[in-house]
Each structure stands twice: as C-alpha cells, then as structure tokens.
Amino acid sequence: MSDNSARVSTSSVRFARSATKHRVSKESIRHVVAHYRVRFEEPPPGGSPASRSTRIVYLGEDMHGHPLEVMAVEGNHGDQLVIHAMPQREKYRKRYEEATQ
C-alpha cells in the first residue's frame, strides 16, 4: 500500500553511516523522501542489527531523474533515520512503475 499523503519534512531526516554506502548523496536522499512516488512499510530482515524496527521504504527519483530506493526507520522524536539508499533494484521496479502510470 502506498501513501502519498504523509510527506516528510526533510529537516526531520537523519542519516546512519550505512545510508550513503552506495554513493547516493544526502541531497538525493532528501529529494526522494520529500518527493517520493511510493511509500510503504516493510518488516525488517531477519537477523539484522535493528531487527526490531519496521522499514519505511520510499521509491522515487532524485533531482536528476534516477530512480532510487530509500529505507528509513522511525526515530524516538518523530524523526526518521535513513539506513539505506541505492539505485532502485528490480524487486521494487513493478511497484514503482505501477505508481508512475
């Protein structure tokens, strides 16, 4: 289920070290979070260090039109901690394309 009504203020976004592991800039990440096409929640993978937290997945394009996937978890003060960002993988492609039509 996507939710395009719950836009996030980019000032309430923080970054884990892992967020830029795939060389996606913080500026591009903020852009996707602010202008996403699809937003949904996903359970955490088993055995992950932050396995207690549901992932918020944002699918969208950066300001150059590159499709990205961004994952965040909710922080303690209503903020979001971005834990992952990379070029969009095939596993999310169908959901993203359906939302863009």
ChimeraX attribute file (.defattr): number of C-alpha atoms within 10 A of each C-alpha:
attribute: neighborCount
match mode: 1-to-1
recipient: residues
	/A:1	8
	/A:2	16
	/A:3	13
	/A:4	12
	/A:5	7
	/A:6	9
	/A:7	12
	/A:8	15
	/A:9	12
	/A:10	16
	/A:11	9
	/A:12	13
	/A:13	19
	/A:14	17
	/A:15	15
	/A:16	12
	/A:17	9
	/A:18	12
	/A:19	22
	/A:20	17
	/A:21	13
	/A:22	11
	/A:23	11
	/A:24	17
	/A:25	15
	/A:26	16
	/A:27	11
	/A:28	18
	/A:29	29
	/A:30	22
	/A:31	16
	/A:32	25
	/A:33	28
	/A:34	16
	/A:35	18
	/A:36	24
	/A:37	20
	/A:38	23
	/A:39	23
	/A:40	14
	/A:41	16
	/A:42	12
	/A:43	11
	/A:44	16
	/A:45	13
	/A:46	9
	/A:47	8
	/A:48	9
	/A:49	9
	/A:50	13
	/A:51	12
	/A:52	13
	/A:53	16
	/A:54	16
	/A:55	23
	/A:56	20
	/A:57	23
	/A:58	26
	/A:59	27
	/A:60	27
	/A:61	21
	/A:62	22
	/A:63	14
	/A:64	7
	/A:65	8
	/A:66	12
	/A:67	18
	/A:68	22
	/A:69	25
	/A:70	26
	/A:71	24
	/A:72	25
	/A:73	21
	/A:74	15
	/A:75	14
	/A:76	8
	/A:77	7
	/A:78	9
	/A:79	17
	/A:80	22
	/A:81	20
	/A:82	27
	/A:83	20
	/A:84	22
	/A:85	26
	/A:86	18
	/A:87	17
	/A:88	17
	/A:89	10
	/A:90	9
	/A:91	8
	/A:92	14
	/A:93	14
	/A:94	10
	/A:95	15
	/A:96	23
	/A:97	11
	/A:98	10
	/A:99	13
	/A:100	10
	/A:101	5
